[in-house]
Amino acid sequence: MMTVKDVSELSGVGIRSLHHYDKIGLLPATEVTAAGYRLYDDKALERLQMRSWNPWDRYMQPAER
């Protein structure tokens, strides 16, 4: 299991964004500890990476991203 910090570092998605995704149900935490820490498994990281990929991204100029 990975913490939000681990997932953030691996994916490049910010911690606050991950908290927001959990809150709105886009990427719910796999597990929440008794202390309230969100934990994610490898499958959750894969889902996040799939959602982060945009096929049109390579055609956009840096200012448009």
Phi and psi in degrees as a GROMACS rama.xvg file:
@    title "Ramachandran Plot"
@    xaxis  label "Phi"
@    yaxis  label "Psi"
@TYPE xy
-118.797  146.745  MET-2
-81.016  171.046  THR-3
-59.0656  -39.4578  VAL-4
-61.7086  -44.3436  LYS-5
-60.4901  -46.9509  ASP-6
-63.7677  -41.0532  VAL-7
-60.1555  -45.8223  SER-8
-66.487  -38.2628  GLU-9
-73.6465  -35.129  LEU-10
-98.4343  -23.0533  SER-11
83.595  4.45334  GLY-12
-90.3883  135.788  VAL-13
-66.2717  154.32  GLY-14
-61.5816  -43.4932  ILE-15
-62.946  -36.2851  ARG-16
-64.9238  -42.5775  SER-17
-62.3765  -40.8835  LEU-18
-62.145  -40.7006  HIS-19
-65.0052  -44.5575  HIS-20
-59.3877  -37.6819  TYR-21
-66.8086  -44.2476  ASP-22
-61.528  -40.8547  LYS-23
-89.6652  -1.74606  ILE-24
86.083  7.48495  GLY-25
-70.8282  -40.1096  LEU-26
-142.907  77.5827  LEU-27
-65.7913  146.874  PRO-28
-61.8099  142.965  ALA-29
-66.276  -36.7086  THR-30
-151.952  149.683  GLU-31
-124.015  126.822  VAL-32
-73.2699  169.304  THR-33
-59.9527  -28.5283  ALA-34
-84.1282  -3.03105  ALA-35
93.0561  8.16504  GLY-36
-76.5696  134.785  TYR-37
-84.0427  134.661  ARG-38
-123.809  143.12  LEU-39
-126.651  147.296  TYR-40
-100.003  179.265  ASP-41
-61.519  -35.0823  ASP-42
-63.43  -40.1996  LYS-43
-63.9292  -39.8439  ALA-44
-63.6213  -40.1716  LEU-45
-62.1946  -43.6326  GLU-46
-61.1814  -41.4013  ARG-47
-63.9383  -43.3788  LEU-48
-66.6924  -34.5394  GLN-49
-66.7909  -39.9665  MET-50
-72.469  -26.7093  ARG-51
-80.1643  -17.3446  SER-52
-82.1607  128.649  TRP-53
-123.533  114.634  ASN-54
-63.6478  -23.3737  PRO-55
-85.7523  -9.31427  TRP-56
-57.1593  -36.9491  ASP-57
-69.449  -17.7762  ARG-58
-91.5302  -9.49256  TYR-59
-90.352  144.596  MET-60
-74.2747  153.062  GLN-61
-52.2271  -35.8244  PRO-62
-69.3209  -21.7092  ALA-63
-87.425  -14.8155  GLU-64
